[in-house]
């Protein structure tokens, strides 16, 4: 088994032992005999993504459980964290589960904070700094007038 490196949303890099397809599929079947691990094309990227389905018999189509991707939809390397995620999504699990509405609200809040932060950065860039005079063009005649005043002993 090789080490697989993944990066969390906060930037933390996690190294874990990679798993092969048969080991993960076997762990999913041990958790629930109806679970199936399938590799399918991604909806957003042109690559293959691991997805978990629950078969409901021959009369009904399989129920989609989850896809093994990051928040942007990029595929993650196959590992046993997929099994942990499926166990957390199980209806009888005590793991905290957020529905799609709560996740969308969090995404909207993050986007609003980013917009406010970017707007504040733009405002800060355009406003003059405290204690710094704005730079104005000073001609040669102004310099000569100041030199005359200084020659007379005045502070200018």
LUMLUM-441732 format. One line per field, with one value per residue: residue number from 1; x, y, z of N, C-alpha, C in turn. Coordinates in pm, whole numbers. Each point is the difference from the previous one (the first is absolute). Layout:
LUMLUM-441732
resi <- [NUM;...]
n_c1 <- [X;...]
n_c2 <- [Y;...]
n_c3 <- [Z;...]
ca_c1 <- [X;...]
ca_c2 <- [Y;...]
ca_c3 <- [Z;...]
c_c1 <- [X;...]
c_c2 <- [Y;...]
c_c3 <- [Z;...]
***
This chain:
LUMLUM-441732
resi <- [1;2;3;4;5;6;7;8;9;10;11;12;13;14;15;16;17;18;19;20;21;22;23;24;25;26;27;28;29;30;31;32;33;34;35;36;37;38;39;40;41;42;43;44;45;46;47;48;49;50;51;52;53;54;55;56;57;58;59;60;61;62;63;64;65;66;67;68;69;70;71;72;73;74;75;76;77;78;79;80;81;82;83;84;85;86;87;88;89;90;91;92;93;94;95;96;97;98;99;100;101;102;103;104;105;106;107;108;109;110;111;112;113;114;115;116;117;118;119;120;121;122;123;124;125;126;127;128;129;130;131;132;133;134;135;136;137;138;139;140;141;142;143;144;145;146;147;148;149;150;151;152;153;154;155;156]
n_c1 <- [84;-40;75;-117;33;-72;-59;-18;-122;50;41;-54;123;-78;89;-50;-20;40;-113;-9;-53;61;102;-15;-18;99;65;-37;29;109;-2;-25;-68;-77;109;15;127;-24;74;-39;-34;83;-87;100;71;98;-48;52;-117;40;-106;-81;-55;-129;18;-113;67;-61;-102;86;24;131;8;22;113;116;73;110;-42;80;2;107;-2;122;35;-26;124;-22;-75;31;42;-8;50;90;11;-3;83;62;-20;31;-124;54;82;88;68;53;-120;54;-121;-51;-113;43;40;-114;-61;78;-27;-129;6;69;-88;-98;61;19;-123;-43;76;-37;-126;19;59;-99;-87;65;2;-125;-20;28;123;-23;12;-48;67;-103;50;47;-24;129;-29;82;-102;-73;88;2;-135;1;85;-76;-111;60;35;-125;10;-94;-82;28]
n_c2 <- [-118;96;106;46;110;59;105;37;44;-33;-91;-76;-47;-98;-78;-87;-121;-9;-13;-128;-12;-116;60;110;-67;-77;112;48;-117;8;129;-13;-114;104;40;84;-29;117;-19;130;50;99;68;40;-108;-2;-68;-106;-19;-28;-80;22;-118;10;-128;17;-95;-94;30;41;125;-9;12;124;-37;-11;109;-62;126;102;117;8;-126;36;-107;-76;-26;-119;8;-47;125;-55;-109;77;62;-118;-44;116;-33;-112;-39;-112;75;17;-23;120;24;66;50;-12;28;-72;-94;20;2;-101;-55;37;-40;-108;-12;26;-81;-85;24;-7;-107;-47;33;-49;-101;3;13;-93;-60;43;-27;131;-31;-31;132;-46;103;38;-74;126;41;15;118;41;73;-99;-83;80;6;-128;-16;93;-67;-111;64;43;-134;-4;-60;-70]
n_c3 <- [0;-76;28;40;-67;96;-53;127;28;118;-88;92;-8;-44;61;-87;44;-125;-64;-24;-120;-5;63;-72;-114;46;37;-118;-60;78;-35;-129;-6;9;64;-104;-28;-62;-107;6;-119;24;75;78;25;-87;102;58;63;123;-21;103;-33;35;-26;-68;-56;-71;80;92;-45;-14;132;-45;56;-64;-28;-35;30;-33;68;-76;39;37;-71;104;43;-47;111;120;-25;-121;55;61;-118;-62;93;-19;-128;66;-24;40;-71;98;-110;22;-46;-101;-9;-119;66;103;-85;-66;119;37;-118;14;128;-41;-99;87;87;-102;-41;126;15;-119;30;122;-61;-89;99;68;-117;-10;127;21;25;127;2;-111;-42;-70;-93;3;-119;25;-47;-97;-38;41;-57;-104;12;22;-97;-59;40;-33;-111;16;27;-85;85;-104]
ca_c1 <- [-84;76;-58;-81;-4;-117;0;-131;-41;78;136;72;32;-16;58;-63;26;-96;-68;-41;-145;-61;-2;-104;-129;-23;-35;-137;-93;-5;-87;-136;13;-62;83;86;97;-3;83;-77;49;-37;-92;64;134;10;76;-84;-21;-57;-132;-57;-143;-68;-94;-130;-69;-1;-111;26;140;88;-5;132;35;97;111;126;59;12;-112;-9;-39;118;4;99;53;-79;52;-105;-80;-128;-83;-37;-99;-126;-51;-52;-124;-102;-114;7;126;-4;89;-74;-24;-59;-73;43;-36;97;126;-15;3;141;71;-40;64;141;11;-26;117;107;-32;20;144;59;-43;73;137;-2;-20;126;101;-30;-2;135;40;-4;129;74;-63;-8;110;-41;110;57;80;129;-21;-30;127;78;-63;36;143;10;-49;98;117;-35;-1;-135;-21;-104]
ca_c2 <- [118;124;113;91;130;81;130;38;136;96;-2;-107;-114;-125;-118;-122;-114;-16;-129;-43;-2;-119;15;96;-62;-102;70;51;-113;-41;95;-22;-89;61;108;-32;102;10;108;61;130;114;94;130;-17;-108;-109;-98;26;-113;28;-111;-16;-107;-69;-19;-109;8;81;143;38;12;131;63;33;109;-5;23;119;112;94;53;-107;-72;-132;-29;-136;-99;-40;-50;111;-11;-89;78;99;-71;-35;123;36;-100;60;-35;48;117;101;119;0;126;-18;86;139;56;15;115;121;23;46;138;83;13;85;138;47;25;124;113;15;55;140;78;15;103;129;33;37;128;108;37;-48;101;63;16;98;-47;47;99;49;124;58;58;133;-19;-28;123;88;-52;30;143;15;-61;90;112;-49;-50;-144;-32]
ca_c3 <- [0;-8;71;-80;63;-34;66;49;-37;77;-49;68;-87;74;-65;48;-86;-108;-1;-132;-19;61;146;36;-31;102;124;-18;10;140;69;-51;-114;-118;-51;-112;-37;-146;-56;-108;-43;84;-61;-22;-56;-98;61;68;142;74;54;76;-24;74;-89;65;-68;-145;-47;20;-29;117;67;13;138;0;-95;70;-59;93;-12;-136;-90;-47;62;104;-13;74;130;90;49;-68;82;118;-41;-22;133;60;-68;30;75;141;55;87;-56;-44;-145;-46;-125;-111;28;94;-73;-89;82;36;-120;-23;103;-36;-119;43;74;-96;-73;92;23;-122;-13;100;-50;-103;66;69;-100;-63;98;43;132;106;22;-125;-87;-139;-83;-99;-83;49;-107;32;59;142;66;6;98;132;21;35;137;89;1;87;135;38;-11;-97]
c_c1 <- [88;-70;-74;-10;-124;6;-141;-31;81;146;85;22;-1;59;-65;32;-110;-61;-35;-152;-65;-7;-110;-138;-36;-41;-142;-102;-10;-91;-145;13;-56;87;92;91;12;89;-71;62;-52;-95;69;138;-1;90;-99;-2;-59;-133;-53;-151;-52;-101;-127;-80;-2;-110;29;145;80;-5;142;23;95;103;126;76;21;-115;-17;-40;116;8;112;55;-76;69;-116;-78;-136;-96;-45;-107;-136;-61;-58;-131;-114;-108;7;125;-21;89;-80;-11;-68;-72;45;-33;100;136;-6;3;143;79;-34;66;148;18;-24;117;116;-25;23;149;69;-38;74;146;7;-15;129;108;-24;-5;143;27;-4;140;81;-77;-9;111;-57;122;47;96;129;-16;-34;129;84;-57;34;147;20;-42;101;125;-22;-8;-137;-6;-114;-4]
c_c2 <- [124;108;89;130;74;128;35;144;106;3;-108;-116;-126;-112;-123;-112;-10;-139;-36;-13;-117;13;97;-58;-106;65;59;-112;-52;92;-22;-80;59;108;-49;120;1;115;54;132;112;92;131;-11;-116;-110;-95;26;-125;44;-125;1;-111;-63;-30;-109;22;91;150;32;15;144;52;38;119;-21;38;113;105;97;54;-106;-78;-135;-12;-140;-95;-37;-45;115;3;-87;75;103;-66;-39;122;45;-97;61;-28;52;122;112;121;2;131;-27;104;147;67;21;118;131;32;53;145;95;20;94;147;57;31;129;121;25;62;146;88;20;107;139;44;42;139;117;36;-51;115;56;19;98;-56;65;94;45;134;52;62;138;-10;-27;127;98;-47;28;146;22;-56;88;119;-46;-52;-153;-29;-148]
c_c3 <- [0;81;-99;77;-46;82;42;-42;74;-43;64;-97;86;-83;59;-98;-104;4;-144;-3;73;152;45;-27;104;132;-8;13;143;79;-41;-129;-128;-65;-111;-30;-152;-42;-123;-42;89;-76;-37;-65;-99;55;67;149;63;60;69;-24;90;-95;77;-69;-149;-53;7;-35;129;54;17;145;5;-110;75;-70;109;-27;-141;-101;-57;71;102;-23;93;130;86;66;-70;80;126;-33;-20;135;70;-63;27;88;149;69;88;-51;-45;-152;-37;-132;-103;26;93;-68;-96;77;42;-119;-30;99;-31;-118;38;78;-93;-76;88;23;-123;-19;100;-43;-108;60;68;-98;-56;98;39;141;100;20;-126;-88;-141;-83;-106;-79;54;-106;50;63;149;78;14;102;141;32;41;144;100;10;92;147;47;-16;-96;-21]
***
